C-alpha cells in the first residue's frame, strides 16, 4: 500500500468533501435557504468533517490525527442528526433523507475503521521522535 502524502488523497476526506457539497447545494436549492440558523449549523458541521480530517493529517502524528478523526466522526453524527431536522421541517424528501443518512453512516464507519487501523500503527509523528 502506497503511503498517503496529502490529506486530499484520503478517501474519507474525498467523501466528506462530496457530502459537504451536497449539503451546501441543499442549502441553496431548498427552503432550507430561508432557515438561516439550521442552514448555518448543518453547513458548519458537514464541512467540519473534512476540515478535521485535513487538520489531523497535517499534525504529523497518529495521536493527534486519531483525535481529529474522532472529532470528524462526531461531526458526521451531528450532521446526521440535523438531517432529521431537515426531514421534520419538510426541507428534504424522505428518499433524499435516507440516501444522505446512509451516506453519513457509511462515512462514520469508514472514519472509525481508519481510527482502528491507526491504533495498530506505531508511528507517532515527527514531533514525537
C-alpha positions in Angstrom: 0.0 0.0 0.0 1.4 3.4 -1.0 2.0 6.0 1.7 -0.5 8.8 1.6 1.3 12.1 1.2 -1.6 14.5 1.2 -4.9 14.6 3.0 -6.5 15.2 -0.4 -5.6 11.6 -1.2 -7.6 10.1 1.7 -10.9 8.5 0.6 -12.6 9.6 3.8 -11.7 13.3 3.0 -12.9 13.0 -0.6 -16.2 11.5 0.6 -16.6 14.2 3.3 -16.0 16.8 0.7 -18.6 15.3 -1.6 -21.2 15.2 1.2 -20.4 18.8 2.3 -21.1 19.9 -1.3 -24.4 18.1 -1.2 -25.4 19.8 2.0 -24.3 23.2 0.5 -26.4 22.5 -2.6 -29.4 21.7 -0.4 -28.9 25.0 1.4 -29.3 26.8 -1.9 -31.9 24.7 -3.7 -34.5 24.1 -1.0 -36.5 26.1 1.5 -33.6 25.5 3.9 -32.1 28.6 2.2 -34.5 30.7 4.4 -33.8 28.9 7.7 -30.6 30.7 8.5 -29.9 29.0 11.8 -30.3 25.4 10.7 -28.7 26.1 7.3 -25.6 27.6 9.1 -25.4 24.8 11.6 -25.7 21.9 9.1 -23.2 23.5 6.7 -20.7 24.1 9.5 -21.0 20.5 10.9 -20.7 19.0 7.4 -17.5 20.9 6.5 -16.1 20.3 10.0 -15.7 16.6 9.0 -13.4 17.3 6.0 -11.6 20.1 7.9 -10.8 17.9 10.9 -9.6 15.1 8.7 -7.3 17.6 7.0 -6.1 19.3 10.2 -5.4 16.0 11.9 -3.4 14.7 8.9 -1.3 17.9 8.9 -0.4 17.4 12.5 2.2 14.8 11.6 1.3 12.2 14.2 -1.1 9.4 14.8 -2.0 10.5 18.3 -3.3 13.9 17.2 -4.6 12.5 13.9 -6.8 10.0 15.7 -8.1 12.7 18.0 -9.1 14.9 15.0 -10.6 11.8 13.2 -12.7 11.3 16.4 -13.9 14.9 16.2 -14.7 14.4 12.4 -16.7 11.3 13.3 -18.6 13.3 15.9 -19.4 16.0 13.3 -20.7 13.3 11.0 -23.1 12.2 13.7 -24.1 15.8 14.3 -24.8 16.3 10.6 -26.8 13.1 10.5 -28.9 14.3 13.5 -29.5 17.6 11.7 -30.7 15.7 8.6 -33.6 14.5 10.8 -34.4 18.2 11.4 -34.4 18.9 7.7 -36.8 16.0 7.2 -39.0 17.1 10.1 -39.2 20.6 8.7 -40.0 19.4 5.2 -36.8 20.7 3.6 -35.9 17.3 2.1 -37.9 14.3 1.0 -37.9 11.0 2.8 -35.9 9.5 0.0 -33.3 12.1 -0.1 -33.0 11.9 3.7 -32.4 8.1 3.6 -29.7 8.5 1.0 -27.9 11.2 2.9 -28.3 9.5 6.3 -26.9 6.2 4.9 -24.0 8.1 3.2 -23.1 9.8 6.6 -23.4 6.4 8.4 -21.0 4.8 5.9 -18.6 7.8 6.3 -18.7 7.4 10.1 -17.9 3.7 9.7 -15.0 4.5 7.4 -13.6 7.1 9.7 -13.9 4.6 12.6 -12.2 1.9 10.6 -9.3 4.3 9.8 -9.0 5.1 13.5 -8.8 1.4 14.3 -6.1 1.0 11.6 -4.1 3.9 13.1 -4.4 2.4 16.5 -2.4 -0.6 15.3 0.4 1.5 13.9 3.5 2.6 15.9 4.2 5.8 14.0 3.8 8.7 16.3 4.9 11.5 14.0 7.8 13.8 13.7 7.2 15.8 16.9 7.3 12.6 19.0 10.6 11.2 17.6 
